[in-house]
Amino acid sequence: MKLSCHCGNVEITLSFSPNEVGKCNCSICRRYSALWAYYLPEDVQIKFQTEKTVFYIWGDREAKFHRCNICGCITHYVTTEKCSENIVAVNMRMAEVEALSKIPEKEIDGASR
């Protein structure tokens, strides 16, 4: 499965389509309005056409939220060494509407953590 940011600078290739996407209500995810699919790093390939992504770390410093530095789309986040899991969460809002419409959404109560 291939995804890209709005301008096409960031291209993400997934080894397989997700079974579901997570819709988190924590303070940052609800502002990003992201739908996350969670992968092991070896199952995700990220390429840049012009510029690398820039990232933002907040709060517990367990995740780096990446965005395209050209169009501003939130593309993915990666966990840091402070987190017990090594994951790449891909913002599935970058997928084509038809592909995304076939993937069920799961509500995640990140606000209570």
C-alpha positions in Angstrom: 0.0 0.0 0.0 1.4 3.4 -0.9 0.5 6.8 0.6 1.8 10.3 0.2 1.5 13.7 1.7 -0.5 16.4 -0.2 2.5 17.7 -2.2 4.0 14.3 -2.8 7.3 15.0 -1.1 6.8 12.2 1.5 6.0 8.8 0.1 5.2 5.9 2.5 5.0 2.3 1.4 3.5 -0.3 3.7 4.3 -4.0 3.5 0.6 -4.7 4.1 -2.7 -2.9 4.6 -3.9 -2.4 8.1 -6.8 -4.4 9.6 -8.0 -1.2 11.4 -7.0 2.4 12.0 -7.0 4.0 15.4 -8.8 7.3 16.1 -7.2 8.7 19.2 -8.8 11.5 21.3 -5.6 12.6 23.1 -4.8 16.3 23.0 -2.5 16.0 20.0 -4.1 13.3 17.9 -7.5 15.0 18.0 -5.9 18.3 16.8 -4.1 16.4 14.0 -7.3 14.5 13.2 -5.1 11.5 12.3 -6.2 7.9 11.8 -3.2 5.8 12.8 -2.1 2.4 11.6 0.6 0.8 13.7 3.6 -1.0 12.2 7.0 -2.4 13.0 9.7 -0.3 11.5 10.7 -3.0 9.0 7.2 -3.0 7.5 7.3 0.7 6.6 9.4 2.4 3.9 9.6 6.2 4.0 11.0 8.2 1.1 11.5 12.0 0.5 11.4 13.6 -2.9 12.8 17.0 -1.9 13.1 17.5 1.9 13.1 15.3 4.9 10.3 15.5 7.4 10.5 17.7 10.5 9.2 16.4 13.9 7.7 17.6 17.1 8.1 15.9 20.5 5.8 16.7 23.4 4.8 15.7 26.9 6.1 12.3 27.8 8.7 12.5 24.9 7.8 8.9 23.8 6.9 9.8 20.2 8.2 12.0 17.4 5.4 13.3 15.2 6.6 13.9 11.7 5.2 16.3 9.1 6.1 17.3 5.6 8.1 20.5 5.8 6.6 21.6 2.4 2.8 21.0 2.7 2.6 20.5 6.4 0.7 17.1 6.4 1.2 15.0 9.5 2.7 11.8 8.0 3.7 9.5 10.8 5.1 9.2 14.2 7.9 7.0 15.6 8.4 6.0 19.2 11.6 7.1 21.0 13.9 5.1 23.2 11.7 6.2 26.2 8.8 4.1 24.9 8.6 0.3 25.6 7.5 -0.4 22.0 9.4 0.3 18.7 6.6 1.3 16.3 5.9 3.5 13.4 2.4 4.9 13.3 1.3 6.0 9.8 -1.4 8.6 9.3 -3.8 6.8 7.1 -5.5 10.1 6.2 -2.8 10.1 3.4 -4.4 7.1 1.8 -6.8 7.3 -1.1 -10.4 7.8 0.1 -11.5 4.5 -1.5 -8.8 2.5 0.2 -9.4 4.2 3.6 -13.2 3.7 3.4 -12.7 -0.1 3.5 -10.7 -0.1 6.8 -12.6 -0.1 10.1 -11.9 2.6 12.7 -11.2 1.9 16.3 -11.8 4.6 19.0 -8.7 5.0 21.2 -9.2 6.8 24.5 -5.8 8.4 24.8 -7.2 11.3 26.7 -7.7 9.2 29.8 -4.0 8.1 29.9 
